[in-house]
Amino acid sequence: MAAFGSVFMPEMAISWFDDERWSEAEVVPGNSLQLHPGAHVLHYSSTCFEGLKAFRQGDGSVKIFRMDRNINRIAQSSELLALPKIDKAQVAQMITSIVARFADQVPEAPGSMYIRPTHVGTEPAVGKAAVPSISSCFYVLLSPVGDYFAGGDHALRLLVDDKNMRCPPHMGMVKSGGNYAGALLPTMKARAEYKADQVLFCPGGDVQETGAANFLLIDGDEIITKALDTSFLHGVTRDSILTLARDLGMKVSERTLTVDELLERAAKPGCEAALSGTAAVLTSVGTLIHNGQEYKVGNGGIGETTLKLRRALNDVQWGRSEDKYGWLTSV
């Protein structure tokens, strides 16, 4: 099976900003993007993107999950990176039209169509290290996918790093390639030294997020996760899971969680931990590694509450339960 996100539809939607206005969106071959070698994005990382999914429903129709939230977030990311302001209505049309064009390629459950809207600065000017790009390009790629983590339903191993942070605190809310690049080397080292799947960044002992997903601790009927601030990504899946957890009668605590409290709680019978994200969905964490010592989370396996919450989310996404929050958009 091909790696997650490595297979693409042959066409994409694209629009260009020329310092005055956005061009009419077009559908072009997926490998036809042309950038000047001096493009701002290639030198100063003026780029942001989103990840969302379209799901095939039981009746064969296709619906996109929480598109409005993802559009609002890429608009925010663009603003925080000083990229040209996006046209939200145009972006929504680009996403729905390209998904509709390839609706017959959306996999049946448990697969989905991963959608990657991307915004990059295109001005050819290598002297603008401290000045934003006045031109940009916005495009939407599609990729049919299965599970993000190889093997799907296995409990992950996380290296708890209480010294380093994933990205500068003011950049945490931005879904930008530079933030992911910054987490690559620590993650590679964690895999080589500890066979860890991800690094859980906890600067100064403050439990934040991994390089690719938000972190949730589940202790009985309580979910504990860091309160929203500028230091980490405000995950759409995180928000969805917390909403569904409240519907199930769980207590949601968005607050500071220290490494000491995490390790103490994790050892309790029945405790669970999970990573949430569009790609990861909700994936159990079975082992925490800190200062060379391994700590099992609960029984070290797949958490029952984690599975229940993931199932509740999937049921909404695939149309098996009521979409009472209006999260699904038809194409």
N, C-alpha and C positions, 0 to 999 in steps of 0.2 A: 504494500500500500504506500502511495506517495506521502511524503511528509506534509504535515499540516501547512496549508497556505502556499504550496509549491505548484499547484495546478491552477491555471487561470482560464477564464473565458476568453475567446479570441478577440473580443472588442471591449472598449471602455468608453465611458462618457467623459467629455473634457470641455473646459472653458478657460479662456485666457483673460487676464486683467492687464490693460495697457496704460495704467496711470490715470485713466479717466472712467472707464466702464468695463464691465464684463462682456465678453463676446457671447453670441448665441451658443448654447451647448451643442456639441456634436457627438456623434458616435463614430469612433475611429478604431483602426486595428490596435490591439492591446500592446503591441511592441513598437508603436510609432512615435513615442515621446522624444522630442528633440530639444536639448538644452545646450546653450553656449558653454564651453568649458570654464568660462569665468562667471557662470551663473551664481548668484548670491548664495543659494542653497548649498552648493557644492563646497563653499569655502567657510560660510558662517552659520550653517545649519538652520537657516530660516525655513523650517518645515514642521508641520504638524499633521496628524492623521486621526482617523477614528476606526473603530472596529465594531461592526454590528452584524446582525444575521437576519436572513429571511428563512422562514420555515414552511414546509409543505403541510397543509392541514389535512384532516381526515377526508374531507370532500374533494381533495385534489387541488384546491386553491392555494395561493402563496401569500403569506403575510410577513411584513417586516416588523421586528420587535424594537420598540421604543426609539424609533427614528428621530422623533422630535428632540429627545434628550441628547442624542449624539450630535445632532446638528447644532444645538445650543452650545455643546461643549467644544466643537471645533471652531465655532464662531468666537468663543472665549479664548481658546488657544491662539487663534489667529491674531486677536487683539493683543494678547499678552506678548506675542512675538513681534508685534508691530508690522504684521503682514497686512495687505489690503483687506478691507472689510468684505466678508463674503455676503452674497445674496442668498439668504436662507430659503426663500421660496424657490429660487433656481436650483439650489442644492437638493432640495426635496424632490423636485421634478427630475433631476439627473439620476438620483438614486432609484426612484420608483420606476422610471422609464427603462433604465438599463436592467433592473431586476425583471421587469415584465418581458423584456426582449429575450431573456434567457430563463424564463419561468419553467420551461420544460426540463432544464438542467438542474433545478433545485432538488437535492437528494431527498428521498423518503427518510422519515425518522429511523434511526437517531442522528442522521446527518443533517446538514443545513448548508445554506449558501452564505459564506462569509463575505461581507461587504467592506471595502477599504477606501473610504473617501480620503483624499490626500491634498494638501495645500502646500506649495513650495514657492519660494522667492526666485524669480527668474532673471532679474536685472544683471546683465554682464558688467560687473564693476567690482574688481578685487580690492579697490581702495575704500570700500564702504564697510569696514569692520565695525564701526560704531554708528552706522546709518542704515536704516531699513531699506529693503528692496521696494522700488516703486511699481514694479510689475510682478505678476505671479501667475501660476497655473493651478487649476483645481481639476482633479480627475477622480473617477470612481472605478475601482477594479472589483472584479468578482472572482471568488474562488470556492468551489464546492469542497466541503470539509467534513471530517469526522471528529474524533477526540484530539484535543491539543496535546495532552501528555500521552506519550506512547504507552500502550497498555490500558489506557482509559481508567479502569477502576482499580487502581492500586494506591496505597497510602504513600504520600510523598515524604521525602527527607529534606529538612530545611536546616541550613547552617545559620545560627543566630549570631549576627554581627552587631555587637553593641558599641562599636567605635565609629564606623563609617556610615554615610548616608547615601541613598540612591542618587540624589541630585541636589543642587542648591535649593534651600528651603523655599525661595520665591518661585521656583520653576516646577514644583511638585504638581500643581494643578494643570500644567501644560502637557498634552499628550504629544510629545516631540521625540523625534528619533534620537537626539542627543542624550536624553535621559536613559534610554534603553542601552545606548552604546556605553554609557558610563558604568552600567551594571554588568557588562559582558565579562570583563576580566575577573572580577571577584567571583562571578558565578562559575566560570571555567575552572578557577582554582579550587572552589568548593567541590566541584564534581571530581576533580582529579584527586584531591586529598581526602575527601570524606564521602564520596559517592552521593553527594547531596544533589537534589533536583533544582533547588533555588536557594538564594540567600535572602533571609529575612533581615532587612535593614532596621536597626534599632539604635540610632545615634544617641549616645548618652543614656542608654537604657530605655529609650522611648520606642515601643514597638510600633513600627509604621507599616511598611509594605515590602513585598519582594520586588525583584526587578521586572516582573511581568503581571502581577496580580495583587489585589487587596487581601488582607489577612483578617480572619475572623476566629475568635476563640468561643467555643460553645461549651458552657458549663451547666449541665442540667437543662433547665428551661430558660437560661439566660445566654444571650449573645453579647460578647464584649468586643468592641472594635474602636479604633482611634476616632475621635471626633474630627469632623471636617475642618481642615485649615489649609493653608497654601502649600504645605510641605509634601503632600502626597496626592495621588490622582483620585478624583471623586468618581468612583466606578459606578456605571449604570447598573451592572449586575449586582454590585454591593447594595445599592439602593433598593433594587427589586427584591433581593433576598431578605433584607431587613423589613420591607413592607409585608412580604408574605409571612415572615416569622411573627410579626405582630398579629396578623390575621389568625395564626395558629395558636395565639395566646401566649407566645413567648415574650420575655422581657428583653428589650434591646437597650444596651448601655453603650452609648457613644461617649467615650472618655479616654483619659490617659491610661495606658496599660504598660507597666514596667516589665522588663525582662525577669526580674525576681518574682513578680506576681504570676507571670506567664508560666515559668517553670514550676512554681509551687502548685498552681491550679492544674497544669497539664498532667501531673502525676496522679490526680484523683481518679478513681474508677468512674467510668462513664464520661469523662471529659473528652472533648473533641476539638479539633482545629481544622480549618479549611482555607483554601485560596479561592477567591471569586474573581471572575472576569469573563468577558465575552467569549474568549477562546477557551479558558479553563472551565467555564460554567461555575461549578462548585466542586472542588476536588479535595478529598481528605488529606490531612497531614498526619502521619503516624509517628514521626521521629523528629525531635529537635536536637541539634548538636551545638553545644556551647562550651567554649574553653576546652575542647578536646573530649568532652564527656557527652554521651548520648542519653537522651531522656525520652522515654515513650510517652506519647500522648494517649491517655486512657489505656486501651489494650494494644495500642500500636497499629491497629488495623483501620478498616473503613468504618466511619461513624454512622450510626443509625439515623441520628438527627440530620446529619449532613446529607445522607441519601434522601431523607424525607423532604428536605428543603429543595434539593436539586430536582426531585420528582415534581414538586409543586410548581417550580419555575418552568420545567419542561412541559408540564401539562397546559400551562397558559400559552407557551410558545407554539405548541403543536395543536392548539385548539381543543384540547381534551377537557378543559375546565373553563369556567366563565372568565372572560376578559373584563372584569369589573372596573379596572382602572383605565381602560382605553389604551392599552399598551401596543396593540397590533394595528398596523396600517396595511390595507389591501392594495395589491398592485394590479 
